[in-house]
Amino acid sequence: MANFKELLVWQKSVDFVTEIYKFTDSFPKEETFGLKSQIRRASVSIPSNIAEGNSRRSKPDYVQFLKISRGSCAEMETQLIISKNLHFLDEKIYLKLNQDIIEISKMLNGLINSLK
């Protein structure tokens, strides 16, 4: 198995986390411990679980952690919709972030399928 840092899906998900932190910085102060915190934690979960699963060096464990990452992608999609609906994200930013998370999710699906 390749080192997790060499995986394109891990690299893209780290870039995604960086973008999420930038865009959620403008969320209202009262969301610091609400949606802002939740969306940041969900985004960080994606590359973190890819790395942890890869480091386990067992295919079943790796696949399970990749599925957790994929679940965090679905959580992110939901939180992005909520953020847009509350006007914390404008449409253009929402569309870009949503496209990114869908791409990451598809990449995770491909990696999971290749390990089965």
Contact map, one row per residue, 1 for C-alpha under 8 A:
11100000000000000000000000000000000000000000000000000100100000000000000000000000000000000000000000000000000000000000
11110110000000000000000000000000000000000000000000000000000000000000000000000000000000000000000000000000000000000000
11111110000000000000000000000000000000000000000000000100000000000000000000000000000000000000000000000000000000000000
01111110010000000000000000000000000000000000000001100110000000000000000000000000000000000000000000000000000000000000
00111111011000000000000000000000000000000000000000100000000000000000000000000000000000000000000000000000000000000000
01111111011000000000000000000000000000000000000000000000000000000000000000000000000000000000000000000000000000000000
01111111111000000000000000000000000000000000000000000000000000000000000000000000000000000000000000000000000000000000
00001111111100000000000000000000000000000000000000000000000000000000000000000000000000000000000000000000000000000000
00000011111110000000000000000000000000000000000000000000000000000000000000000000000000000000000000000001001100000000
00011111111111000000000000000000000000000000001001100000000000000000000000000000000000000000000000000000000000000000
00001111111111100000000000000000000000000000001000000000000000000000000000000000000000000000000000000000000000000000
00000001111111110000000000000000000000000000000000000000000000000000000000000000000000000000000000000001000000000000
00000000111111111000000000000000000000000010011000000000000000000000000000000000000000000000000000000001000000000000
00000000011111111100000000000000000000000001001000000000000000000000000000000000000000000000000000000000000000000000
00000000001111111110000000000000000000000000000000000000000000000000000000000000000000000000000000000000000000000000
00000000000111111111000000000000000000000010000000000000000000000000000000000000000000000000000010011000000000000000
00000000000011111111100000000000000000010011000000000000000000000000000000000000000000000000000000000000000000000000
00000000000001111111110000000000000000000000000000000000000000000000000000000000000000000000000000000000000000000000
00000000000000111111111000000000000000000000000000000000000000000000000000000000000000000000000000000000000000000000
00000000000000011111111100000000000000110010000000000000000000000000000000000000000000000000000010000000000000000000
00000000000000001111111110000000000000010000000000000000000000000000000000000000000000000000000000000000000000000000
00000000000000000111111111000000000000000000000000000000000000000000000000000000000000000000000000000000000000000000
00000000000000000011111111100000000000000000000000000000000000000000000000000000000000001000000000000000000000000000
00000000000000000001111111100000000100010000000000000000000000000000000000000000000000000000000000000000000000000000
00000000000000000000111111100000000000000000000000000000000000000000000000000000000000000000000000000000000000000000
00000000000000000000011111110000000000000000000000000000000000000000000000000000000000010000000000000000000000000000
00000000000000000000001111111011000100000000000000000000000000000000000000000000000000010000000000000000000000000000
00000000000000000000000001111111000000000000000000000000000000000000000000000000000000010000000000000000000000000000
00000000000000000000000000111111000000000000000000000000000000000000000000000000000000000000000000000000000000000000
00000000000000000000000000011111110000000000000000000000000000000000000000000000000000000000000000000000000000000000
00000000000000000000000000111111111110000000000000000000000000000000000000000000000000000000000000000000000000000000
00000000000000000000000000111111111110000000000000000000000000000000000000000000000000000000000000000000000000000000
00000000000000000000000000000111111111000000000000000000000000000000000000000000000000000000000000000000000000000000
00000000000000000000000000000111111111000000000000000000000000000000000000000000000000000000000000000000000000000000
00000000000000000000000000000011111111100000000000000000000000000000000000000010001000000000000000000000000000000000
00000000000000000000000100100011111111110000000000000000000000000000000000000000000000000000000000000000000000000000
00000000000000000000000000000011111111111000000000000000000000000000000000000000000000000000000000000000000000000000
00000000000000000000000000000000111111111100000000000000000000000000000000000000000000000000000000000000000000000000
00000000000000000001000000000000001111111110000000000000000000000000000000010011000000000000000000000000000000000000
00000000000000001001100100000000000111111111000000000000000000000000000000000000000000000000000000000000000000000000
00000000000000000000000000000000000011111111100000000000000000000000000000000000000000000000000000000000000000000000
00000000000000000000000000000000000001111111110000000000000000000000000110110000000000000000000000000000000000000000
00000000000010011001000000000000000000111111111000000000000000000000000110010000000000000000000000000000000000000000
00000000000001001000000000000000000000011111111100000000000000000000000000000000000000000000000000000000000000000000
00000000000000000000000000000000000000001111111110000000000000000000100100000000000000000000000000000000000000000000
00000000000010000000000000000000000000000111111111000000000000000001110110000000000000000000000000000000000000000000
00000000011011000000000000000000000000000011111111100000000000000000100000000000000000000000000000000000000000000000
00000000000000000000000000000000000000000001111111110000000000000000000000000000000000000000000000000000000000000000
00000000000000000000000000000000000000000000111111111000000000001101100000000000000000000000000000000000000000000000
00010000010000000000000000000000000000000000011111111100000001001100100000000000000000000000000000000000000000000000
00011000010000000000000000000000000000000000001111111110000000000000000000000000000000000000000000000000000000000000
00000000000000000000000000000000000000000000000111111111000001001000000000000000000000000000000000000000000000000000
00000000000000000000000000000000000000000000000011111111100011111100000000000000000000000000000000000000000000000000
10110000000000000000000000000000000000000000000001111111110001000000000000000000000000000000000000000000000000000000
00010000000000000000000000000000000000000000000000111111100001000000000000000000000000000000000000000000000000000000
00000000000000000000000000000000000000000000000000011111110011000000000000000000000000000000000000000000000000000000
10000000000000000000000000000000000000000000000000001111111011000000000000000000000000000000000000000000000000000000
00000000000000000000000000000000000000000000000000000101111111000000000000000000000000000000000000000000000000000000
00000000000000000000000000000000000000000000000000000000111111100000000000000000000000000000000000000000000000000010
00000000000000000000000000000000000000000000000000000000011111110000000000000000000000000000000000000000000000000000
00000000000000000000000000000000000000000000000000001001111111111000000000000000000000000000000000000000000000000000
00000000000000000000000000000000000000000000000001011111111111111100000000000000000000000000000000000000000000000000
00000000000000000000000000000000000000000000000000001000001111111110000000000000000000000000000000000000000000010011
00000000000000000000000000000000000000000000000000001000000111111111000000000000000000000000000000000000000000000000
00000000000000000000000000000000000000000000000011011000000011111111100000000000000000000000000000000000000000000000
00000000000000000000000000000000000000000000000011001000000001111111110000000000000000000000000000000000000100010000
00000000000000000000000000000000000000000000000000000000000000111111111000000000000000000000000000000000000100010000
00000000000000000000000000000000000000000000010010000000000000011111111100000000000000000000000000000000000000000000
00000000000000000000000000000000000000000000111011000000000000001111111110000000000000000000000000000000000100000000
00000000000000000000000000000000000000000000010000000000000000000111111111000000000000000000000000000000100110000000
00000000000000000000000000000000000000000000000000000000000000000011111111100000000000000000000000000000000000000000
00000000000000000000000000000000000000000110110000000000000000000001111111110000000000000000000000000000000000000000
00000000000000000000000000000000000000000110010000000000000000000000111111111000000000000000000000001101100000000000
00000000000000000000000000000000000000000000000000000000000000000000011111111100000000000000000000000000000000000000
00000000000000000000000000000000000000000100000000000000000000000000001111111110000000000000000000000000000000000000
00000000000000000000000000000000000000100110000000000000000000000000000111111111000000000000000000001000000000000000
00000000000000000000000000000000000000000000000000000000000000000000000011111111100000000000000001001100000000000000
00000000000000000000000000000000000000000000000000000000000000000000000001111111110000000000000000000000000000000000
00000000000000000000000000000000001000100000000000000000000000000000000000111111111000000000000000000000000000000000
00000000000000000000000000000000000000100000000000000000000000000000000000011111111100001000010011000000000000000000
00000000000000000000000000000000000000000000000000000000000000000000000000001111111110000000010000000000000000000000
00000000000000000000000000000000000000000000000000000000000000000000000000000111111111000000000000000000000000000000
00000000000000000000000000000000001000000000000000000000000000000000000000000011111111111000000000000000000000000000
00000000000000000000000000000000000000000000000000000000000000000000000000000001111111111110010000000000000000000000
00000000000000000000000000000000000000000000000000000000000000000000000000000000111111110000000000000000000000000000
00000000000000000000000000000000000000000000000000000000000000000000000000000000011111111000000000000000000000000000
00000000000000000000000000000000000000000000000000000000000000000000000000000000001111111100000000000000000000000000
00000000000000000000000001110000000000000000000000000000000000000000000000000000001111111100000000000000000000000000
00000000000000000000001000000000000000000000000000000000000000000000000000000001001101111110110000000000000000000000
00000000000000000000000000000000000000000000000000000000000000000000000000000000000100111111110000000000000000000000
00000000000000000000000000000000000000000000000000000000000000000000000000000000000100001111111000000000000000000000
00000000000000000000000000000000000000000000000000000000000000000000000000000000000000000111111100000000000000000000
00000000000000000000000000000000000000000000000000000000000000000000000000000000000000001111111110000000000000000000
00000000000000000000000000000000000000000000000000000000000000000000000000000001100100001111111111000000000000000000
00000000000000000000000000000000000000000000000000000000000000000000000000000000000000000011111111100000000000000000
00000000000000000000000000000000000000000000000000000000000000000000000000000000000000000001111111110000000000000000
00000000000000010001000000000000000000000000000000000000000000000000000000000001000000000000111111111000000000000000
00000000000000000000000000000000000000000000000000000000000000000000000000001001000000000000011111111100000000000000
00000000000000000000000000000000000000000000000000000000000000000000000000000000000000000000001111111110000000000000
00000000000000010000000000000000000000000000000000000000000000000000000000000000000000000000000111111111000000000000
00000000000000010000000000000000000000000000000000000000000000000000000010011000000000000000000011111111100000000000
00000000000000000000000000000000000000000000000000000000000000000000000010001000000000000000000001111111110000000000
00000000000000000000000000000000000000000000000000000000000000000000000000000000000000000000000000111111111000000000
00000000100110000000000000000000000000000000000000000000000000000000000010000000000000000000000000011111111100000000
00000000000000000000000000000000000000000000000000000000000000000000010010000000000000000000000000001111111110000000
00000000000000000000000000000000000000000000000000000000000000000000000000000000000000000000000000000111111111000000
00000000100000000000000000000000000000000000000000000000000000000000000000000000000000000000000000000011111111100000
00000000100000000000000000000000000000000000000000000000000000000110110000000000000000000000000000000001111111110000
00000000000000000000000000000000000000000000000000000000000000000000010000000000000000000000000000000000111111111000
00000000000000000000000000000000000000000000000000000000000000000000000000000000000000000000000000000000011111111100
00000000000000000000000000000000000000000000000000000000000000000000000000000000000000000000000000000000001111111110
00000000000000000000000000000000000000000000000000000000000000100110000000000000000000000000000000000000000111111111
00000000000000000000000000000000000000000000000000000000000000000000000000000000000000000000000000000000000011111111
00000000000000000000000000000000000000000000000000000000000000000000000000000000000000000000000000000000000001111111
00000000000000000000000000000000000000000000000000000000001000100000000000000000000000000000000000000000000000111111
00000000000000000000000000000000000000000000000000000000000000100000000000000000000000000000000000000000000000011111
